[in-house]
């Protein structure tokens, strides 16, 4: 299980022991603001992973999306930023627009935001 903490300067990935609830930081973190993304400010985040993204080093890629439209991939072993997928850079904005269709109150957007990948189980 994974958790993430994003503050004004860094984003830190944690592994969470499912028996004790103890959170252990991964070996690396990455800046909250980069050339192509900004995770600071009052926004919400969602993340999930797809086991089919298993890499040669046994890590997977965790997808992190933010309500401002940023979309990042994080190395599950190290917590380092793996990539910023160019083709999906504004995926979160699309999700927000779809949610707004279901909650059309003028000027008010839903207070919940999340992310899920359709293949988060290893297929036999």
C-alpha positions in Angstrom: 0.0 0.0 0.0 1.2 3.5 -0.8 0.6 7.0 0.6 1.9 10.4 -0.6 2.6 13.7 1.2 2.8 16.8 -0.9 3.9 20.0 0.7 5.2 23.4 -0.6 8.6 22.1 -1.5 8.6 18.3 -1.9 6.4 15.2 -2.7 7.3 12.1 -0.6 6.0 8.7 -1.4 5.5 6.2 1.5 5.0 2.5 1.7 2.4 1.6 4.3 2.5 -1.7 6.2 -1.0 -3.1 6.0 -0.7 -5.0 9.3 0.6 -2.1 11.5 -0.3 1.0 9.5 3.4 2.2 9.8 4.4 4.5 7.0 8.0 4.3 5.7 9.3 7.0 3.3 10.9 5.8 0.1 14.5 6.6 -0.6 13.8 9.6 -2.9 11.4 12.4 -3.2 10.8 15.1 -5.8 10.1 18.8 -5.9 6.5 19.9 -5.6 7.1 22.3 -8.5 8.9 21.4 -11.7 9.3 22.8 -15.2 6.1 21.0 -16.4 4.0 20.6 -13.2 3.0 22.4 -10.0 1.6 20.4 -7.1 1.3 23.3 -4.7 -1.7 25.3 -3.8 -5.2 24.2 -2.6 -5.9 21.2 -4.8 -6.7 17.6 -4.5 -4.8 14.5 -5.7 -5.5 11.0 -6.8 -3.2 8.1 -7.5 -3.3 4.5 -8.5 -0.9 2.0 -10.2 -1.2 -0.6 -12.8 0.8 -3.8 -12.1 1.3 -4.3 -15.9 3.8 -1.4 -15.7 6.2 -3.6 -13.8 9.8 -2.5 -14.7 13.0 -4.6 -14.9 14.0 -3.2 -11.4 10.7 -4.6 -10.0 9.2 -1.1 -9.6 5.8 -0.1 -11.0 4.7 3.3 -12.1 2.2 5.1 -9.9 0.1 7.6 -11.6 -0.5 10.9 -9.7 -3.1 13.3 -11.0 -4.0 16.7 -9.5 -7.1 18.9 -9.9 -5.0 21.5 -11.8 -4.5 18.9 -14.6 -1.0 17.8 -13.7 -0.4 14.1 -14.4 2.8 12.4 -13.2 4.3 8.9 -13.0 6.3 8.0 -9.9 8.7 5.1 -9.4 7.1 2.8 -6.7 10.5 1.6 -5.3 12.3 4.9 -5.0 9.6 7.6 -4.9 11.4 9.5 -7.6 9.5 11.2 -10.5 9.6 8.7 -13.4 7.9 10.8 -16.1 5.3 13.3 -17.1 3.3 11.7 -19.9 2.9 14.4 -22.6 -0.2 12.9 -24.1 -2.1 12.8 -20.8 -0.9 16.1 -19.4 -4.5 17.4 -18.9 -6.3 14.2 -17.9 -7.4 15.6 -14.6 -9.1 18.6 -16.3 -11.2 16.2 -18.4 -12.2 14.2 -15.2 -13.2 17.5 -13.5 -15.3 18.5 -16.5 -17.1 15.1 -16.5 -17.8 15.4 -12.8 -19.1 18.9 -13.2 -21.7 17.5 -15.7 -23.1 15.3 -12.8 -22.9 18.2 -10.3 -24.0 21.2 -12.4 -24.5 23.6 -9.5 -23.5 27.0 -11.0 -19.9 27.8 -10.1 -19.5 24.9 -7.6 -17.3 21.9 -8.4 -17.4 18.6 -6.5 -15.3 18.5 -3.4 -14.0 15.0 -4.2 -11.4 14.0 -6.7 -9.7 10.7 -7.4 -8.0 8.5 -9.8 -8.3 4.8 -10.8 -6.7 2.7 -13.4 -8.8 -0.1 -14.9 -6.1 -2.8 -14.6 -4.8 -2.6 -11.0 -4.7 -6.4 -10.7 -2.1 -8.6 -12.2 -3.8 -10.8 -14.8 -3.1 -14.5 -14.9 
